[in-house]
Amino acid sequence: MDELRMRLLHEIMGVYGPNQGQSIGAVIIPAFLGDFKKVLEKTDSFDEVSEEYMTEDKRIHLVLYGRKELGHKSSNFVVTGCDFNDKSLFGAYEDMNIKM
């Protein structure tokens, strides 16, 4: 999960600059990831789902992909993909099964 947060912060800082990007990232990254976890919790299937997020100024468009996995005693939630402003943050061959 830390790798995803770091890549998101890097991209946000590229859009807004280092100072404003740090401030904005500290607010929207936990908000977007927290909301996405709720989306995964509510889904009834183990198929991949996606959710789109956009900042009010429309400078950031984020699409998160993920799914539920069966765990030992309960379901686990994994992020399987992430697009930031139409650019995939993880290459096709990178392991993107990040547990939430």
C-alpha positions in Angstrom: 0.0 0.0 0.0 2.9 2.4 0.7 4.1 2.0 -2.9 0.7 3.0 -4.2 0.6 6.0 -1.9 4.1 7.1 -2.9 3.4 6.9 -6.6 0.1 8.8 -6.2 1.9 11.5 -4.2 4.6 11.8 -6.8 2.0 12.3 -9.5 0.0 14.8 -7.5 3.2 16.8 -6.8 3.8 16.8 -10.6 0.4 18.4 -11.1 0.4 20.9 -8.3 4.1 21.4 -7.4 5.9 20.1 -4.3 4.4 22.3 -1.6 0.8 22.4 -2.7 1.0 18.7 -3.9 2.1 17.6 -0.4 -0.8 19.3 1.2 -3.4 18.1 -1.4 -1.9 14.6 -1.4 -2.2 14.4 2.4 -5.9 14.9 2.2 -7.1 13.2 -1.0 -4.9 10.1 -1.0 -6.4 8.8 2.3 -9.9 9.9 1.2 -9.8 8.2 -2.2 -8.3 5.0 -0.9 -10.6 4.9 2.1 -13.6 5.3 -0.2 -12.4 2.7 -2.5 -12.0 0.2 0.3 -15.7 0.9 1.2 -16.6 0.2 -2.5 -14.8 -3.2 -2.3 -16.4 -4.0 1.0 -19.9 -3.5 -0.4 -19.4 -5.5 -3.6 -21.1 -8.9 -3.6 -18.7 -10.6 -6.1 -15.0 -11.4 -6.4 -14.8 -9.9 -9.8 -12.7 -6.8 -10.4 -14.4 -3.5 -9.9 -13.4 0.0 -10.6 -14.2 3.5 -9.2 -13.3 6.9 -10.6 -12.3 9.9 -8.6 -11.7 13.5 -9.7 -10.7 16.6 -7.8 -13.0 19.6 -7.8 -10.6 21.6 -10.1 -10.6 18.5 -12.5 -6.8 18.4 -12.6 -6.7 14.9 -11.2 -8.6 12.0 -12.6 -8.0 8.7 -10.8 -9.4 5.3 -11.6 -8.7 2.5 -9.0 -9.3 -1.2 -9.8 -9.6 -3.9 -7.2 -11.3 -7.0 -6.0 -12.1 -9.1 -3.0 -10.1 -12.2 -2.2 -11.0 -15.0 0.1 -8.9 -14.8 3.2 -8.4 -17.3 6.0 -11.3 -15.9 8.2 -12.7 -13.1 6.1 -12.3 -11.3 2.8 -9.2 -9.4 1.8 -9.3 -6.4 -0.5 -6.6 -5.8 -3.1 -5.9 -3.0 -5.5 -5.2 -4.5 -8.9 -4.7 -1.3 -11.0 -4.4 2.4 -10.9 -4.7 5.0 -13.6 -3.8 8.6 -12.9 -4.8 11.2 -15.5 -5.1 8.4 -18.1 -1.7 6.9 -17.3 -1.2 3.6 -15.6 0.9 4.0 -12.5 2.1 0.4 -12.7 3.5 -1.4 -15.7 1.9 -4.4 -17.3 4.4 -6.7 -15.7 4.5 -5.2 -12.2 2.7 -6.9 -9.4 -0.2 -4.7 -8.5 -2.0 -6.9 -6.0 -1.7 -4.4 -3.1 -3.6 -5.4 0.0 -5.7 -2.8 1.7 
